[in-house]
Amino acid sequence: MDVAVRCNAGVPEDLRERAEEKVAKLSRYGPLADHAEVRVVEWPAAPVGERAACEVTLRGRGRRHIVRARARAKDATAAVDIAVSKVAHQLERMKGKVVGRSHPRHKATERSVGSSRPVARRASRPVARRASRAPS
């Protein structure tokens, strides 16, 4: 995955490495994202808890796969962490939708021919339970 990190006041090397490492882990969600852009903005005049903002944008194949998340935090590394976790959650949901459409739950072979009722499945075995001990 191609990752670009930008900052309004120059990107510190540790922040760049952390952002690239975090965003690279998002490739486990499959080919939904090819390019990632991380923008970090720091405002010295902002309130104390929101001095750094981060925006993570992931672009995939075509127009349909664009995921974006924004986060504000006390420092830039925390903002990057929050934004990447938001993007991960969105990618997880998107992958579930994509896989759900390509793998239907009910196949034609599971239903009997000429009947609208599903084929009966074998019942699972009962689970053995431990006998409870009486308190001494």
SEDRENDREN-768762 format. One record per atom (N, C-alpha, C, O, CB): residue in one letter; x, y, z. Coordinates in steps of 0.05 Angstrom, whole numbers, padded with zeros to 5 digits, always signed. Glycine has a CB too. Layout:
// SEDRENDREN-768762
AXYZ
...
This chain:
// SEDRENDREN-768762
M+00017-00023+00000
M+00000+00000+00000
M+00018+00025+00000
M+00038+00026+00015
M-00019+00000+00024
D+00011+00044-00016
D+00026+00069-00019
D+00015+00088+00003
D-00008+00094+00004
D+00023+00081-00048
V+00033+00099+00020
V+00025+00116+00042
V+00039+00143+00039
V+00064+00144+00036
V+00032+00103+00069
A+00024+00165+00040
A+00035+00192+00040
A+00028+00206+00065
A+00004+00207+00073
A+00025+00208+00015
V+00047+00217+00079
V+00042+00231+00105
V+00050+00260+00101
V+00072+00267+00092
V+00059+00218+00128
R+00031+00278+00108
R+00036+00307+00105
R+00029+00321+00131
R+00011+00313+00145
R+00019+00319+00081
C+00043+00343+00136
C+00038+00359+00160
C+00042+00388+00153
C+00058+00395+00136
C+00056+00350+00184
N+00028+00406+00167
N+00030+00435+00161
N+00056+00446+00172
N+00065+00467+00162
N+00007+00450+00173
A+00069+00433+00191
A+00094+00444+00203
A+00117+00425+00199
A+00135+00424+00216
A+00089+00450+00232
G+00117+00409+00178
G+00138+00390+00174
G+00132+00365+00190
G+00122+00366+00213
G+00166+00401+00183
V+00138+00342+00179
V+00131+00317+00192
V+00155+00306+00207
V+00176+00300+00195
V+00121+00296+00171
P+00153+00303+00233
P+00175+00290+00248
P+00178+00261+00239
P+00158+00248+00232
P+00169+00291+00279
E+00202+00251+00240
E+00208+00224+00229
E+00193+00202+00245
E+00184+00183+00233
E+00238+00219+00230
D+00191+00205+00272
D+00177+00185+00288
D+00147+00184+00282
D+00135+00163+00282
D+00182+00190+00317
L+00136+00208+00276
L+00107+00209+00269
L+00103+00196+00242
L+00083+00182+00238
L+00097+00238+00269
R+00120+00201+00223
R+00118+00189+00196
R+00119+00159+00198
R+00103+00145+00186
R+00140+00200+00178
E+00139+00149+00213
E+00142+00120+00216
E+00118+00107+00229
E+00108+00086+00221
E+00167+00113+00232
R+00108+00120+00250
R+00084+00109+00264
R+00060+00109+00246
R+00045+00089+00246
R+00079+00126+00290
A+00055+00130+00231
A+00032+00132+00214
A+00034+00111+00191
A+00014+00097+00185
A+00029+00160+00202
E+00058+00108+00180
E+00061+00088+00158
E+00057+00060+00169
E+00045+00043+00155
E+00089+00091+00146
E+00067+00055+00193
E+00065+00028+00205
E+00035+00022+00210
E+00026+00000+00204
E+00081+00026+00231
K+00021+00041+00222
K-00008+00037+00229
K-00024+00033+00203
K-00041+00015+00202
K-00018+00060+00245
V-00020+00050+00183
V-00036+00048+00159
V-00029+00023+00143
V-00046+00011+00130
V-00031+00073+00141
A-00004+00014+00144
A+00004-00011+00130
A-00011-00035+00141
A-00016-00054+00126
A+00034-00015+00132
K-00018-00035+00167
K-00032-00057+00179
K-00061-00059+00168
K-00073-00080+00170
K-00033-00053+00209
L-00071-00037+00156
L-00098-00038+00145
L-00099-00055+00119
L-00121-00060+00109
L-00107-00010+00139
S-00077-00063+00108
S-00077-00079+00084
S-00088-00107+00089
S-00093-00122+00070
S-00049-00081+00072
R-00092-00115+00114
R-00103-00141+00121
R-00132-00143+00113
R-00143-00165+00111
R-00100-00147+00150
Y-00145-00121+00107
Y-00173-00121+00099
Y-00176-00126+00069
Y-00197-00123+00058
Y-00186-00094+00106
G-00154-00134+00056
G-00156-00142+00028
G-00150-00119+00009
G-00139-00098+00017
G-00183-00153+00022
P-00158-00122-00015
P-00151-00102-00036
P-00171-00079-00037
P-00175-00067-00058
P-00151-00115-00063
L-00183-00072-00014
L-00201-00049-00014
L-00187-00022-00016
L-00199-00003-00024
L-00219-00050+00011
A-00162-00021-00008
A-00147+00004-00008
A-00120+00000-00021
A-00105-00018-00015
A-00144+00015+00020
D-00114+00018-00040
D-00088+00017-00054
D-00070+00040-00045
D-00045+00038-00044
D-00092+00018-00084
H-00082+00063-00039
H-00067+00087-00033
H-00078+00100-00007
H-00102+00101-00003
H-00068+00108-00056
A-00060+00109+00010
A-00069+00121+00035
A-00055+00148+00038
A-00032+00152+00031
A-00062+00103+00060
E-00070+00168+00048
E-00060+00194+00053
E-00066+00202+00081
E-00089+00201+00090
E-00071+00215+00032
V-00046+00211+00096
V-00049+00219+00124
V-00041+00248+00126
V-00019+00256+00119
V-00031+00201+00144
R-00060+00265+00134
R-00055+00293+00138
R-00057+00300+00167
R-00077+00294+00181
R-00075+00311+00121
V-00036+00313+00177
V-00035+00321+00205
V-00033+00351+00206
V-00016+00363+00193
V-00011+00307+00221
V-00050+00364+00222
V-00050+00393+00225
V-00048+00399+00254
V-00063+00388+00271
V-00076+00406+00212
E-00030+00418+00261
E-00028+00426+00289
E-00035+00456+00291
E-00024+00473+00277
E+00001+00421+00300
W-00053+00462+00310
W-00061+00490+00315
W-00052+00498+00343
W-00063+00488+00362
W-00092+00493+00312
P-00033+00516+00345
P-00024+00525+00372
P-00045+00541+00387
P-00045+00541+00411
P+00001+00542+00369
A-00063+00554+00373
A-00083+00571+00386
A-00109+00555+00392
A-00128+00567+00403
A-00090+00594+00368
A-00110+00530+00387
A-00134+00514+00392
A-00136+00507+00422
A-00116+00510+00436
A-00134+00488+00375
P-00159+00498+00431
P-00162+00490+00459
P-00142+00467+00465
P-00132+00453+00447
P-00190+00480+00465
V-00135+00464+00490
V-00113+00446+00499
V-00118+00417+00490
V-00099+00404+00481
V-00110+00447+00529
G-00142+00407+00491
G-00148+00379+00485
G-00150+00374+00455
G-00152+00350+00447
G-00173+00371+00498
E-00150+00394+00438
E-00154+00390+00410
E-00133+00405+00393
E-00141+00417+00373
E-00182+00399+00402
R-00109+00404+00400
R-00088+00419+00386
R-00079+00406+00360
R-00069+00419+00342
R-00064+00424+00403
A-00082+00380+00358
A-00074+00365+00334
A-00098+00352+00322
A-00115+00341+00336
A-00052+00344+00341
A-00099+00352+00295
A-00120+00339+00280
A-00107+00321+00259
A-00086+00328+00248
A-00140+00360+00267
C-00120+00299+00254
C-00110+00280+00234
C-00133+00272+00216
C-00155+00267+00225
C-00096+00256+00247
E-00127+00270+00190
E-00147+00260+00171
E-00133+00237+00155
E-00112+00242+00143
E-00157+00282+00152
V-00145+00214+00155
V-00135+00191+00140
V-00154+00185+00118
V-00178+00181+00122
V-00131+00166+00159
T-00144+00185+00093
T-00160+00179+00070
T-00149+00155+00055
T-00125+00154+00049
T-00162+00203+00050
L-00165+00135+00051
L-00157+00111+00036
L-00173+00110+00010
L-00197+00113+00009
L-00162+00085+00053
R-00158+00105-00012
R-00171+00103-00038
R-00165+00075-00049
R-00142+00066-00048
R-00161+00125-00057
G-00185+00063-00060
G-00182+00036-00072
G-00187+00037-00101
G-00187+00058-00114
G-00201+00016-00058
R-00192+00014-00112
R-00198+00012-00141
R-00225+00024-00147
R-00245+00019-00133
R-00197-00017-00150
G-00225+00041-00167
G-00251+00053-00176
G-00259+00076-00157
G-00244+00085-00141
G-00272+00032-00177
R-00284+00084-00161
R-00295+00107-00145
R-00308+00098-00119
R-00310+00114-00101
R-00315+00122-00162
R-00316+00073-00117
R-00332+00065-00095
R-00317+00061-00069
R-00329+00063-00048
R-00345+00039-00102
H-00291+00056-00070
H-00276+00050-00046
H-00260+00073-00037
H-00236+00075-00041
H-00258+00026-00051
I-00273+00092-00024
I-00260+00115-00011
I-00269+00116+00018
I-00293+00117+00023
I-00266+00142-00026
V-00250+00115+00036
V-00256+00115+00064
V-00240+00138+00077
V-00216+00141+00072
V-00249+00088+00078
R-00254+00154+00093
R-00241+00177+00105
R-00250+00180+00134
R-00273+00175+00141
R-00247+00204+00090
A-00231+00187+00151
A-00237+00191+00180
A-00220+00214+00190
A-00197+00218+00182
A-00232+00165+00196
R-00232+00230+00208
R-00218+00253+00220
R-00219+00249+00251
R-00238+00238+00262
R-00232+00280+00212
A-00198+00259+00263
A-00197+00257+00293
A-00181+00281+00303
A-00162+00291+00290
A-00184+00230+00302
R-00188+00290+00327
R-00173+00311+00341
R-00164+00300+00368
R-00179+00285+00381
R-00191+00337+00345
A-00140+00309+00376
A-00130+00299+00402
A-00110+00319+00412
A-00104+00340+00400
A-00117+00271+00399
K-00099+00313+00436
K-00079+00330+00449
K-00053+00332+00433
K-00042+00354+00430
K-00073+00320+00477
D-00044+00309+00422
D-00019+00309+00406
D-00024+00294+00380
D-00044+00281+00377
D+00005+00297+00422
A-00005+00296+00362
A-00008+00285+00335
A-00009+00255+00335
A-00024+00243+00319
A+00014+00295+00317
T+00007+00242+00351
T+00007+00213+00351
T-00019+00201+00361
T-00029+00181+00350
T+00030+00202+00369
A-00032+00214+00380
A-00058+00205+00390
A-00079+00209+00369
A-00097+00192+00365
A-00066+00219+00416
A-00077+00231+00354
A-00097+00237+00333
A-00094+00216+00310
A-00114+00207+00299
A-00093+00265+00322
V-00069+00209+00304
V-00065+00188+00283
V-00076+00162+00292
V-00090+00148+00276
V-00035+00185+00277
D-00072+00154+00317
D-00082+00129+00328
D-00113+00128+00326
D-00124+00108+00318
D-00073+00125+00356
I-00126+00149+00334
I-00155+00150+00335
I-00166+00149+00306
I-00185+00134+00301
I-00165+00176+00349
A-00154+00164+00288
A-00164+00165+00260
A-00160+00137+00247
A-00177+00128+00232
A-00149+00186+00244
V-00137+00124+00252
V-00132+00098+00240
V-00152+00077+00251
V-00161+00060+00236
V-00103+00089+00244
S-00158+00079+00276
S-00177+00060+00287
S-00205+00064+00275
S-00220+00045+00271
S-00179+00062+00318
K-00213+00089+00270
K-00238+00095+00257
K-00239+00083+00229
K-00259+00071+00220
K-00244+00125+00256
V-00217+00087+00214
V-00215+00076+00187
V-00216+00045+00187
V-00229+00033+00170
V-00190+00086+00173
A-00203+00033+00207
A-00203+00004+00209
A-00232-00006+00213
A-00239-00027+00201
A-00185-00005+00232
H-00247+00007+00230
H-00274-00001+00235
H-00291+00002+00209
H-00307-00016+00203
H-00287+00017+00257
Q-00287+00023+00194
Q-00302+00027+00169
Q-00294+00006+00148
Q-00311-00005+00134
Q-00296+00055+00158
L-00268-00001+00146
L-00259-00021+00128
L-00270-00049+00135
L-00277-00065+00117
L-00229-00022+00127
E-00272-00054+00161
E-00283-00080+00170
E-00312-00082+00161
E-00321-00104+00152
E-00281-00083+00200
R-00327-00061+00164
R-00355-00061+00156
R-00357-00064+00125
R-00374-00079+00115
R-00369-00036+00165
M-00340-00049+00111
M-00341-00050+00082
M-00334-00078+00071
M-00346-00088+00053
M-00322-00029+00070
K-00314-00091+00083
K-00306-00117+00075
K-00328-00137+00080
K-00333-00155+00064
K-00280-00126+00090
G-00342-00134+00102
G-00365-00151+00108
G-00387-00149+00087
G-00399-00169+00080
G-00376-00145+00135
K-00392-00125+00078
K-00412-00121+00057
K-00403-00133+00031
K-00418-00146+00017
K-00418-00091+00053
V-00377-00129+00023
V-00367-00139-00002
V-00367-00169-00002
V-00376-00182-00022
V-00339-00128-00008
V-00357-00182+00019
V-00356-00211+00021
V-00384-00222+00023
V-00390-00243+00011
V-00340-00220+00045
G-00402-00209+00037
G-00430-00218+00040
G-00444-00219+00013
G-00461-00236+00009
G-00445-00201+00059
R-00438-00201-00005
R-00451-00201-00031
R-00439-00222-00050
R-00454-00232-00067
R-00449-00173-00044
S-00414-00228-00047
S-00402-00247-00065
S-00405-00276-00055
S-00401-00294-00071
S-00373-00240-00068
H-00412-00280-00030
H-00416-00307-00019
H-00444-00309-00008
H-00447-00303+00016
H-00394-00314+00002
P-00464-00316-00024
P-00491-00318-00013
P-00494-00339+00008
P-00480-00359+00008
P-00511-00323-00035
R-00511-00335+00027
R-00514-00353+00050
R-00530-00378+00041
R-00523-00400+00050
R-00529-00339+00073
H-00550-00375+00025
H-00567-00397+00018
H-00562-00404-00011
H-00569-00389-00030
H-00597-00391+00022
K-00550-00427-00015
K-00544-00436-00042
K-00568-00453-00052
K-00584-00463-00036
K-00518-00452-00044
A-00570-00457-00078
A-00591-00472-00090
A-00589-00501-00082
A-00610-00515-00081
A-00592-00469-00120
T-00566-00512-00076
T-00562-00540-00069
T-00572-00546-00042
T-00577-00570-00035
T-00533-00548-00072
E-00576-00526-00024
E-00585-00532+00003
E-00615-00535+00004
E-00626-00546+00024
E-00577-00509+00021
R-00629-00526-00016
R-00658-00529-00016
R-00667-00553-00033
R-00654-00559-00053
R-00671-00503-00026
S-00688-00565-00025
S-00698-00588-00041
S-00711-00578-00066
S-00722-00555-00067
S-00718-00605-00024
V-00710-00593-00087
V-00722-00586-00113
V-00752-00586-00111
V-00764-00606-00102
V-00712-00604-00135
G-00765-00565-00120
G-00794-00563-00121
G-00806-00556-00094
G-00831-00556-00092
G-00805-00589-00130
S-00791-00551-00074
S-00802-00544-00048
S-00792-00517-00039
S-00770-00510-00045
S-00795-00566-00027
S-00808-00503-00025
S-00800-00477-00015
S-00788-00478+00013
S-00778-00459+00024
S-00823-00457-00015
R-00789-00502+00025
R-00778-00506+00052
R-00749-00514+00050
R-00742-00529+00032
R-00795-00527+00068
P-00732-00505+00069
P-00704-00514+00069
P-00702-00543+00076
P-00719-00554+00090
P-00688-00496+00087
V-00680-00555+00068
V-00674-00583+00074
V-00667-00585+00103
V-00653-00568+00114
V-00651-00594+00056
A-00678-00606+00116
A-00672-00610+00145
A-00643-00616+00149
A-00631-00632+00134
A-00690-00633+00157
R-00631-00604+00169
R-00603-00608+00175
R-00601-00627+00199
R-00620-00629+00215
R-00588-00582+00180
R-00578-00639+00202
R-00573-00657+00224
R-00570-00641+00250
R-00557-00620+00250
R-00548-00675+00219
A-00583-00650+00271
A-00581-00636+00296
A-00554-00640+00308
A-00541-00661+00305
A-00603-00646+00316
S-00545-00620+00322
S-00518-00622+00335
S-00521-00638+00360
S-00542-00641+00372
S-00507-00594+00342
R-00498-00650+00369
R-00498-00666+00393
R-00501-00648+00417
R-00491-00626+00418
R-00472-00683+00395
P-00514-00659+00438
P-00517-00643+00463
P-00490-00640+00477
P-00473-00658+00475
P-00538-00655+00482
V-00486-00618+00490
V-00461-00613+00504
V-00463-00625+00532
V-00482-00622+00547
V-00456-00582+00506
A-00442-00640+00539
A-00441-00653+00566
A-00436-00631+00587
A-00418-00614+00583
A-00418-00675+00567
R-00451-00632+00608
R-00448-00612+00629
R-00436-00625+00654
R-00441-00648+00660
R-00475-00599+00636
R-00420-00610+00668
R-00409-00619+00693
R-00429-00618+00715
R-00447-00601+00717
R-00384-00603+00701
A-00427-00638+00733
A-00444-00638+00756
A-00435-00616+00775
A-00411-00614+00781
A-00445-00666+00770
S-00453-00601+00786
S-00445-00579+00804
S-00439-00591+00831
S-00453-00609+00841
S-00467-00557+00806
R-00419-00580+00844
R-00411-00589+00871
R-00427-00574+00892
R-00432-00550+00889
R-00381-00586+00875
A-00434-00588+00912
A-00449-00576+00934
A-00428-00563+00952
A-00407-00574+00956
A-00466-00597+00950
P-00434-00539+00962
P-00414-00526+00980
P-00410-00541+01006
P-00430-00552+01017
P-00423-00498+00986
S-00385-00543+01014
S-00379-00559+01039
S-00379-00541+01063
S-00374-00551+01085
S-00352-00572+01036
